[in-house]
């Protein structure tokens, strides 16, 4: 059985976050830092801030899409308040 991960990575250099989902979190993080993704290819300082684990790919995809909405961003600001305060502006 596969597990699916919804994750948030952050680049301090760009002051940007990226939200995605994957079956293999460690490989995907390496890909982001090795220019294998167009959005994250501008830098290689991406760090994992947060992840969730799902048994269902559909549930993971739904959560990823939700976190990219206004309500999802509000939830992340609440959930990761201390983390955000320690890295500066998150959005």
TAWO-V938167 format. One record per helix or strand of 2 or more residues. SS is the DSSP state (hx for helix, st for strand). FROM is the first residue (numbers start at 1). TO is the last residue. If there is no record, write none. Layout:
ss=SS from=FROM to=TO
ss=SS from=FROM to=TO
This chain:
ss=st from=4 to=11
ss=st from=16 to=22
ss=hx from=25 to=33
ss=st from=46 to=54
ss=hx from=57 to=67
ss=hx from=70 to=79
ss=hx from=81 to=87
